[in-house]
Amino acid sequence: MPRDNKTALIQKIAKQAFITFKGFNYSANEDNEVFADKLNELISLVSSVRAADLKIAPRKCKPSSGAAGREEPPVTYMHICESDVFSMGVFLLRTGVSIPLHDHPGMNGMIKVLYGKVSVSCFDKMEDSLTVSPAPPCFDPPLAPMQKSSVWRSKLRSITEYSEPSGPCLLTPMRDNLHQIDAVDGPAAFLDILAPPYNPDNGRDCHYYKVLQTVADKAVDSEEQQEETKEVYLLEIPQPEDFWCGGEPYPGPPVSM
């Protein structure tokens, strides 16, 4: 197979993402067969992409010390392309790194692991905030009064591991939109498609969360018992100080829609 076909694949993915999400309205298209057909075509293309198609490979671990080691970002982002319809890039995660729990408000997401393994924990909000809950629980440690409006009753929907042979992880505006991504057993990389892209001016800004522990949680001895409930409370927080993402040029050819 000619090497040019590898370039053609990422071009095809970009064009299909544009076709799939152009004019997308999840409330109108949620059960639309035409949209489903376009999405399935995109899933098929993304499922076949490999690290070699994007000209990336796992990096060798280099021992570092002192300030130089601390300056390396835990996560690196390689931008591939962006339009007003979607954005596409590659995230590179160092060993043991997590992308903290965050959301993609009003956005679709697709994650395809290129090398390594990641664990994706997905949550859905169940109510607008703690203020609408009739009987809020007691948290440990207790919340400050100003934090109560930033607490969301949510459901842990799934914790799933993905590797190179896996199909893509799908995130929608209404389902699995809040998620945390953890590198498992070494470094990892994944292709990331967001539709539409982040745009704070249009209400699509990234928010970070942490899972709160309740007094009742502490009384549960078994992790299995905790997972059976799958109902959790999330506190919206600023971007964690220990998480930052560096940028790096994409090594492949320019991609256009």
Contacts in CASP RR format, 6 or more apart in sequence:
PFRMAT RR
TARGET T0000
AUTHOR 0000-0000-0000
METHOD contacts of the structure
MODEL  1
MPRDNKTALIQKIAKQAFITFKGFNYSANEDNEVFADKLNELISLVSSVR
AADLKIAPRKCKPSSGAAGREEPPVTYMHICESDVFSMGVFLLRTGVSIP
LHDHPGMNGMIKVLYGKVSVSCFDKMEDSLTVSPAPPCFDPPLAPMQKSS
VWRSKLRSITEYSEPSGPCLLTPMRDNLHQIDAVDGPAAFLDILAPPYNP
DNGRDCHYYKVLQTVADKAVDSEEQQEETKEVYLLEIPQPEDFWCGGEPY
PGPPVSM
6 52 0 8 1.000
6 53 0 8 1.000
7 252 0 8 1.000
7 253 0 8 1.000
9 45 0 8 1.000
9 48 0 8 1.000
9 49 0 8 1.000
9 53 0 8 1.000
10 49 0 8 1.000
10 53 0 8 1.000
10 54 0 8 1.000
10 80 0 8 1.000
10 255 0 8 1.000
11 255 0 8 1.000
11 256 0 8 1.000
12 45 0 8 1.000
13 42 0 8 1.000
13 45 0 8 1.000
13 46 0 8 1.000
13 49 0 8 1.000
13 88 0 8 1.000
13 193 0 8 1.000
14 80 0 8 1.000
14 81 0 8 1.000
14 88 0 8 1.000
14 255 0 8 1.000
14 256 0 8 1.000
14 257 0 8 1.000
15 257 0 8 1.000
16 38 0 8 1.000
16 41 0 8 1.000
16 42 0 8 1.000
16 45 0 8 1.000
17 42 0 8 1.000
17 85 0 8 1.000
17 86 0 8 1.000
17 88 0 8 1.000
17 193 0 8 1.000
17 195 0 8 1.000
18 83 0 8 1.000
18 85 0 8 1.000
18 86 0 8 1.000
18 257 0 8 1.000
19 38 0 8 1.000
20 35 0 8 1.000
20 38 0 8 1.000
20 39 0 8 1.000
20 41 0 8 1.000
20 42 0 8 1.000
20 195 0 8 1.000
21 85 0 8 1.000
21 86 0 8 1.000
21 108 0 8 1.000
21 195 0 8 1.000
21 196 0 8 1.000
22 85 0 8 1.000
23 85 0 8 1.000
24 35 0 8 1.000
24 85 0 8 1.000
24 108 0 8 1.000
24 195 0 8 1.000
24 196 0 8 1.000
26 106 0 8 1.000
26 108 0 8 1.000
26 172 0 8 1.000
26 173 0 8 1.000
26 174 0 8 1.000
29 35 0 8 1.000
30 174 0 8 1.000
42 110 0 8 1.000
43 110 0 8 1.000
43 167 0 8 1.000
43 168 0 8 1.000
43 170 0 8 1.000
46 110 0 8 1.000
46 112 0 8 1.000
46 167 0 8 1.000
46 168 0 8 1.000
46 191 0 8 1.000
46 193 0 8 1.000
47 112 0 8 1.000
47 167 0 8 1.000
47 168 0 8 1.000
49 112 0 8 1.000
49 114 0 8 1.000
49 191 0 8 1.000
50 114 0 8 1.000
50 164 0 8 1.000
51 57 0 8 1.000
51 58 0 8 1.000
51 114 0 8 1.000
51 115 0 8 1.000
51 164 0 8 1.000
51 189 0 8 1.000
54 80 0 8 1.000
54 90 0 8 1.000
54 114 0 8 1.000
54 191 0 8 1.000
54 250 0 8 1.000
54 251 0 8 1.000
54 252 0 8 1.000
55 251 0 8 1.000
55 252 0 8 1.000
56 78 0 8 1.000
56 90 0 8 1.000
56 92 0 8 1.000
56 114 0 8 1.000
56 115 0 8 1.000
56 189 0 8 1.000
56 251 0 8 1.000
57 115 0 8 1.000
58 115 0 8 1.000
58 116 0 8 1.000
58 187 0 8 1.000
58 189 0 8 1.000
59 92 0 8 1.000
59 187 0 8 1.000
61 95 0 8 1.000
61 187 0 8 1.000
64 72 0 8 1.000
72 94 0 8 1.000
73 244 0 8 1.000
73 245 0 8 1.000
73 246 0 8 1.000
73 247 0 8 1.000
74 93 0 8 1.000
74 94 0 8 1.000
74 97 0 8 1.000
74 242 0 8 1.000
74 243 0 8 1.000
74 244 0 8 1.000
74 245 0 8 1.000
75 91 0 8 1.000
75 92 0 8 1.000
75 93 0 8 1.000
75 94 0 8 1.000
75 97 0 8 1.000
75 99 0 8 1.000
75 243 0 8 1.000
75 244 0 8 1.000
75 245 0 8 1.000
75 246 0 8 1.000
76 91 0 8 1.000
76 92 0 8 1.000
76 245 0 8 1.000
76 246 0 8 1.000
76 247 0 8 1.000
76 248 0 8 1.000
77 89 0 8 1.000
77 90 0 8 1.000
77 91 0 8 1.000
77 92 0 8 1.000
77 245 0 8 1.000
77 246 0 8 1.000
77 247 0 8 1.000
77 248 0 8 1.000
78 89 0 8 1.000
78 90 0 8 1.000
78 91 0 8 1.000
78 92 0 8 1.000
78 247 0 8 1.000
78 248 0 8 1.000
78 249 0 8 1.000
78 250 0 8 1.000
78 251 0 8 1.000
79 87 0 8 1.000
79 89 0 8 1.000
79 247 0 8 1.000
79 250 0 8 1.000
80 88 0 8 1.000
80 89 0 8 1.000
80 90 0 8 1.000
80 250 0 8 1.000
80 255 0 8 1.000
81 87 0 8 1.000
81 88 0 8 1.000
81 89 0 8 1.000
81 254 0 8 1.000
81 255 0 8 1.000
81 256 0 8 1.000
81 257 0 8 1.000
82 88 0 8 1.000
82 197 0 8 1.000
83 197 0 8 1.000
83 257 0 8 1.000
84 196 0 8 1.000
84 197 0 8 1.000
85 195 0 8 1.000
85 196 0 8 1.000
85 257 0 8 1.000
86 193 0 8 1.000
86 194 0 8 1.000
86 195 0 8 1.000
86 196 0 8 1.000
86 197 0 8 1.000
87 193 0 8 1.000
87 194 0 8 1.000
87 195 0 8 1.000
87 197 0 8 1.000
87 198 0 8 1.000
88 191 0 8 1.000
88 192 0 8 1.000
88 193 0 8 1.000
88 194 0 8 1.000
88 255 0 8 1.000
89 191 0 8 1.000
89 192 0 8 1.000
89 193 0 8 1.000
89 250 0 8 1.000
90 114 0 8 1.000
90 189 0 8 1.000
90 190 0 8 1.000
90 191 0 8 1.000
90 192 0 8 1.000
90 250 0 8 1.000
91 99 0 8 1.000
91 181 0 8 1.000
91 189 0 8 1.000
91 190 0 8 1.000
91 192 0 8 1.000
91 245 0 8 1.000
92 187 0 8 1.000
92 188 0 8 1.000
92 189 0 8 1.000
92 248 0 8 1.000
93 99 0 8 1.000
93 118 0 8 1.000
93 181 0 8 1.000
93 183 0 8 1.000
93 187 0 8 1.000
93 188 0 8 1.000
93 189 0 8 1.000
93 190 0 8 1.000
94 183 0 8 1.000
94 187 0 8 1.000
95 183 0 8 1.000
95 186 0 8 1.000
95 187 0 8 1.000
96 182 0 8 1.000
96 183 0 8 1.000
96 186 0 8 1.000
97 182 0 8 1.000
97 183 0 8 1.000
98 180 0 8 1.000
98 181 0 8 1.000
98 182 0 8 1.000
98 183 0 8 1.000
98 243 0 8 1.000
99 180 0 8 1.000
99 181 0 8 1.000
99 182 0 8 1.000
99 243 0 8 1.000
100 180 0 8 1.000
100 208 0 8 1.000
100 209 0 8 1.000
100 210 0 8 1.000
100 239 0 8 1.000
100 240 0 8 1.000
100 243 0 8 1.000
101 121 0 8 1.000
101 123 0 8 1.000
101 178 0 8 1.000
101 179 0 8 1.000
101 180 0 8 1.000
101 208 0 8 1.000
101 209 0 8 1.000
101 210 0 8 1.000
101 211 0 8 1.000
101 234 0 8 1.000
102 178 0 8 1.000
102 179 0 8 1.000
102 180 0 8 1.000
102 206 0 8 1.000
102 207 0 8 1.000
102 208 0 8 1.000
102 209 0 8 1.000
103 177 0 8 1.000
103 178 0 8 1.000
103 206 0 8 1.000
103 207 0 8 1.000
103 209 0 8 1.000
104 171 0 8 1.000
104 173 0 8 1.000
104 177 0 8 1.000
104 194 0 8 1.000
104 198 0 8 1.000
104 204 0 8 1.000
104 206 0 8 1.000
105 173 0 8 1.000
105 177 0 8 1.000
105 203 0 8 1.000
105 204 0 8 1.000
105 205 0 8 1.000
105 207 0 8 1.000
106 173 0 8 1.000
106 177 0 8 1.000
106 204 0 8 1.000
107 171 0 8 1.000
107 173 0 8 1.000
107 177 0 8 1.000
107 194 0 8 1.000
107 195 0 8 1.000
107 196 0 8 1.000
107 197 0 8 1.000
107 198 0 8 1.000
107 204 0 8 1.000
108 170 0 8 1.000
108 171 0 8 1.000
108 172 0 8 1.000
108 173 0 8 1.000
108 193 0 8 1.000
108 194 0 8 1.000
108 195 0 8 1.000
109 170 0 8 1.000
109 171 0 8 1.000
109 172 0 8 1.000
109 192 0 8 1.000
109 193 0 8 1.000
109 194 0 8 1.000
109 195 0 8 1.000
110 168 0 8 1.000
110 169 0 8 1.000
110 170 0 8 1.000
110 171 0 8 1.000
110 191 0 8 1.000
110 192 0 8 1.000
110 193 0 8 1.000
111 118 0 8 1.000
111 120 0 8 1.000
111 162 0 8 1.000
111 168 0 8 1.000
111 169 0 8 1.000
111 171 0 8 1.000
111 181 0 8 1.000
111 190 0 8 1.000
111 191 0 8 1.000
111 192 0 8 1.000
112 167 0 8 1.000
112 168 0 8 1.000
112 169 0 8 1.000
112 190 0 8 1.000
112 191 0 8 1.000
113 162 0 8 1.000
113 163 0 8 1.000
113 164 0 8 1.000
113 166 0 8 1.000
113 188 0 8 1.000
113 189 0 8 1.000
113 190 0 8 1.000
114 164 0 8 1.000
114 189 0 8 1.000
114 190 0 8 1.000
114 191 0 8 1.000
115 164 0 8 1.000
115 187 0 8 1.000
115 188 0 8 1.000
115 189 0 8 1.000
116 163 0 8 1.000
116 164 0 8 1.000
116 183 0 8 1.000
116 184 0 8 1.000
116 185 0 8 1.000
116 186 0 8 1.000
116 187 0 8 1.000
116 188 0 8 1.000
116 189 0 8 1.000
117 161 0 8 1.000
117 162 0 8 1.000
117 163 0 8 1.000
117 183 0 8 1.000
117 184 0 8 1.000
117 185 0 8 1.000
117 186 0 8 1.000
117 188 0 8 1.000
118 161 0 8 1.000
118 162 0 8 1.000
118 163 0 8 1.000
118 181 0 8 1.000
118 182 0 8 1.000
118 183 0 8 1.000
118 184 0 8 1.000
118 188 0 8 1.000
118 190 0 8 1.000
119 159 0 8 1.000
119 160 0 8 1.000
119 161 0 8 1.000
119 162 0 8 1.000
119 181 0 8 1.000
119 182 0 8 1.000
119 184 0 8 1.000
120 158 0 8 1.000
120 159 0 8 1.000
120 160 0 8 1.000
120 161 0 8 1.000
120 162 0 8 1.000
120 169 0 8 1.000
120 179 0 8 1.000
120 180 0 8 1.000
120 181 0 8 1.000
120 182 0 8 1.000
121 156 0 8 1.000
121 158 0 8 1.000
121 159 0 8 1.000
121 179 0 8 1.000
121 180 0 8 1.000
121 182 0 8 1.000
122 156 0 8 1.000
122 157 0 8 1.000
122 158 0 8 1.000
122 159 0 8 1.000
122 160 0 8 1.000
122 171 0 8 1.000
122 176 0 8 1.000
122 178 0 8 1.000
122 179 0 8 1.000
123 154 0 8 1.000
123 155 0 8 1.000
123 156 0 8 1.000
123 157 0 8 1.000
123 176 0 8 1.000
123 178 0 8 1.000
123 179 0 8 1.000
123 209 0 8 1.000
123 232 0 8 1.000
123 234 0 8 1.000
124 154 0 8 1.000
124 155 0 8 1.000
124 157 0 8 1.000
124 174 0 8 1.000
124 175 0 8 1.000
124 176 0 8 1.000
124 177 0 8 1.000
124 178 0 8 1.000
125 152 0 8 1.000
125 153 0 8 1.000
125 154 0 8 1.000
125 178 0 8 1.000
125 234 0 8 1.000
126 152 0 8 1.000
126 153 0 8 1.000
126 154 0 8 1.000
126 155 0 8 1.000
126 231 0 8 1.000
127 133 0 8 1.000
127 152 0 8 1.000
127 153 0 8 1.000
128 152 0 8 1.000
129 148 0 8 1.000
129 149 0 8 1.000
129 150 0 8 1.000
129 151 0 8 1.000
129 152 0 8 1.000
130 136 0 8 1.000
130 148 0 8 1.000
130 149 0 8 1.000
130 151 0 8 1.000
130 152 0 8 1.000
130 153 0 8 1.000
130 233 0 8 1.000
131 148 0 8 1.000
131 149 0 8 1.000
133 153 0 8 1.000
136 148 0 8 1.000
136 151 0 8 1.000
137 214 0 8 1.000
137 215 0 8 1.000
137 216 0 8 1.000
137 233 0 8 1.000
138 214 0 8 1.000
138 215 0 8 1.000
138 216 0 8 1.000
139 212 0 8 1.000
139 213 0 8 1.000
139 214 0 8 1.000
139 215 0 8 1.000
139 233 0 8 1.000
140 213 0 8 1.000
140 214 0 8 1.000
140 215 0 8 1.000
140 217 0 8 1.000
140 218 0 8 1.000
143 151 0 8 1.000
143 212 0 8 1.000
143 235 0 8 1.000
147 235 0 8 1.000
150 235 0 8 1.000
150 236 0 8 1.000
150 237 0 8 1.000
151 212 0 8 1.000
151 233 0 8 1.000
151 234 0 8 1.000
151 235 0 8 1.000
151 236 0 8 1.000
152 209 0 8 1.000
152 233 0 8 1.000
152 234 0 8 1.000
152 235 0 8 1.000
152 236 0 8 1.000
153 231 0 8 1.000
153 233 0 8 1.000
154 178 0 8 1.000
154 231 0 8 1.000
154 232 0 8 1.000
154 233 0 8 1.000
154 234 0 8 1.000
155 230 0 8 1.000
155 231 0 8 1.000
155 232 0 8 1.000
156 227 0 8 1.000
156 230 0 8 1.000
156 231 0 8 1.000
156 232 0 8 1.000
157 175 0 8 1.000
157 176 0 8 1.000
157 230 0 8 1.000
158 176 0 8 1.000
160 169 0 8 1.000
161 184 0 8 1.000
162 169 0 8 1.000
162 190 0 8 1.000
169 176 0 8 1.000
170 176 0 8 1.000
171 177 0 8 1.000
171 179 0 8 1.000
178 209 0 8 1.000
178 234 0 8 1.000
181 190 0 8 1.000
196 202 0 8 1.000
196 204 0 8 1.000
197 204 0 8 1.000
198 204 0 8 1.000
198 205 0 8 1.000
198 206 0 8 1.000
199 205 0 8 1.000
206 239 0 8 1.000
207 236 0 8 1.000
208 236 0 8 1.000
208 237 0 8 1.000
208 238 0 8 1.000
208 239 0 8 1.000
208 240 0 8 1.000
209 234 0 8 1.000
209 235 0 8 1.000
209 236 0 8 1.000
209 237 0 8 1.000
210 234 0 8 1.000
210 235 0 8 1.000
210 237 0 8 1.000
211 232 0 8 1.000
211 233 0 8 1.000
211 234 0 8 1.000
212 232 0 8 1.000
212 233 0 8 1.000
212 234 0 8 1.000
212 235 0 8 1.000
214 233 0 8 1.000
217 226 0 8 1.000
220 226 0 8 1.000
END
